[in-house]
Amino acid sequence: MQFEISHQPSYALTKVELAAGESVVAEAGAMVTMDPSIEIETKARGGFLSSLGRSMLGGESFFLNTFKATSGPGTVRFAPSLPGDMTIIDPGGREMLVQSGGFIAADPSLEIDTKWGGSKTFFSSEGLIMLRVQGSGPLVLASYGAMDQYELGPGEEFVVDSGHLVAFDASIGYQVVKAGGSLKTTMFGGEGLVTHLTGPGRFITQSRSQDAFLAWLIPRLPSSNTSSA
C-alpha cells in the first residue's frame, strides 16, 4: 500500500495505490476517483454505539467506507470537503485525538473510535467527542487552510484557538479555557475559548477555522423571509 499527496498546499489530494487484496478505510464522501478493480464496503466501525457517537457527537459519518482491491491492483484518491492541506502521519502505537473533519483515510489496522471529552471539551467549538485513533500505520489527516505540526517537551505549554486544532497526541494534557482574563475579553475580543496544551507530545494546527468562516458567511446570506422582486 502506497500513499502519496499531491496539489499541496491549497487543494491537496491523497492517492492510495493498493496491491491485490489490500484495503484502505476512509471517511464517507472523501473518495474522488477509484479504479474499477476497487470495491467499496460500507460498515459501522467499532460497533453500533461507537459509530453512533462518532456520527452524532463527533461530526463524522455514521459509517466508514472500506476500499479493497479485489480483482487486481488499483488506485483510489481522496480529498476533504474544504480547501486546504493534507498530511500522512503514523501514530506509532500512540493514541491520537482528531477533531471533527480532520480524519480522511487510514490503514485498516488502525483502531478508529470516539473518546468522551467530558468537561474538558464541553465548551469547545469542536464538541464533546473527538475521534480516537490508535495503532501503527498510515493515517491521512486534512486541514482547512495550511497545516503546521509542533512537538511539545515535558511540561511545555502552548495555547491554540479550538477551531484551529486538528489533532494531538493523547499524552498531551489539554484544557479549554477563556481566551482572556475577563468575561468582556471572552465575549467581545473575537477569540472566545482556547485550548491550553501541556506536553509532552505532538499536535497539528490549521491556519483557517470553519467556525470563523461560518461566522463571517452566515450574516451575509440572504434572509429566508426576504421577498423576491
N, C-alpha and C positions, 0 to 999 in steps of 0.2 A: 504494500500500500504506500503510495507516494502522494504527499500534499504539496501544493505549490500555489502561492498567492501572486496575482497579477493586478495591474491597473491601480497600484497604490500611488498616493495615499488617499485620494479623494473618493474613488469609486471601486474599491477593492473587490476582488472576486477570487474564490478559492477553487482550484481544480484538484480533484482526488482521482488518482489512477488506481484502479482495483485489478488485481490478478483474479483469475477464475476462482470462484469460491469465496473471495474476500468481500467484506461488507463495511459500511460506514453508517453511523447514526447521525441524523440531522433534525433540526427544528422544522416542523411542518411549515411549508411555504417558502423554505430557503432555497429549494432547487431551482436552478436556472436552465440547465441543459443536462441531458444524460444520453448515453449510447443505448441502442436497442437491446444490448446484452444485459442491461441492468434491470432488475425487478425491484419493486417497492413493496415493502410490508409495513403496514401501519399498526402499531400496538401501543398500549399503555406501558410505560417504563416504570419499574419499581412497584407495581401493584396499583389497584384502582384508587385507593385513598391518596397514595403518593402523587399519582398523576392528577387527581382532582385538586390537590393542594397546589401543584405546580401551575395548573391552568387558572384557577380562580384567584389565588393569592400571589402567585409569583409572576403573573403576567405572561407565562409561557403557554404553548399549546397543550391541550389535554393529552394529545398523542404525539409521539415522535416517530419519524419515518426511518426505516432501515433500508438502505440501498445495497443490493447484493448483486455481484457479477455472477450470473448463473450459467449462461451459455458461452462463456469465454471472458477474456479481459474487457474492461470498459472504463469509461471516464464519466464522472458526474461533477457538475460545477454548482457552487453555492454562493449566495450573496445575501446581505442583510436588507431590511426594508428601507433603512435610512442611509444616505450617502456618508461614507467615512472609510476608515481603515480596518484591516483585519490582521490578526496575528495567530501563529501556531505556537502553542505552549504545551509543555509536558509537565503535569503536576508532580511527576517524580515520586509518586507514592504519597505525596502530601494531600491534604484536604484543602480545596479552594471553594470560596463562595463567589458566585457570579450573579450580577444584577440582572433584572428582567430585561430581556432583549439582547444581552451580551452573548449568550450561547448560540452557536451556529451549527457546529458538527463536531463529531468526536469518534475516536476508535471505540468500537462496541464493547471492549473490555473495561472501559471506564464506567464507574458507578455514577449515575446521574439521579439525584434525588432532591428533595426540598429540605430546608432546615428552618426551624422555628427561631425567629429572631427575638421574640419576647419584647420587653420594654426597650431594648437597645435600639430597635428599628421601628418602634411604634409610630414615631413622628417623622420618620424618614420618608422622603418622596418616593422611595423605591418599594415601600410597603412592608408587610410583615414577613414575607417569605423571600428568600434568595435561593437560587439553585446551589446545591452542594455537589461538587464533582470530586471524585477521589479515585486514585489508582495511577497507573503509568501508561502513557500513550499519547498520541497527538490530540490536542484539544484546540478547536478553532473558535476564537472569540472575535467579536465585532464591536466597533465603537462608532458613535455618532461624531464625526469630525476626526481629528488626528488623535493618535494614541501614544501615551507615554508610560514607561514602566520604571518603577522605583524599587529600591531594596532598602529596608529599614534594619538597622542593627538592634541588638537587645536594648530595650528601654528608649530607643529613639522615637520621637513623636513627629506627627505630620497631621495637617488639617486639610480636608478635602470637602468641597461642596458635594452634598449627597448625590445630586444629579449628574456629577462628573465621575463618579466612581464606577468602574467596570467590573473589577474582580480583585480579590485579595486572598492571601493565604489565611487559613483558619487559625494559624499561630499568632496572627496579629490581633491584639486587643482593640476593640472598637466601641465607640460610644457616640451617640447622636446628641449634640448639644446646640445651644443657641449660638449664633454667629457672633453676637456682641454681648456686652455685659448688661445691657438694658433691654427691656421689652420694646422700647422705641426703635432701637437698632435692629432688633429681630424682625419687627413688623414692617418698618419703612426703609431699612438700609439696603434692601434688594438682595440680601444674602440668605436670610431666613435661618434654617438649621444646617449644620455642617457635621461631618463625621470626623471624630478625633481618633486617629490611628496610633497605636503604640506597638513597636517592633518587639521581636524580630519577624521578618517575613517580607514578601514582595507584594506589590499592588500595582494595578493598572488604572490609569485615568483616561478620560476622553475630553477633547477640547471643546465640545459642544454639549448642551443639555437639552433633552427632549422637553422637559418641563419649561425651561426658559423659552424655547421656541414656541411652544403652545401658548404660553403667557403672552408672547408678542403677537401670535397669529389670531387667536380666538377673538379678541376685541375688534379685529379688523374684518371678520367675516360678516356677510350680510345678515341682518336680523331676520328670524323666521317670520315675524309679523310685518316685515316691510312689504307694502303693497306694490304690485307691479304696475308699470305705466300703462 
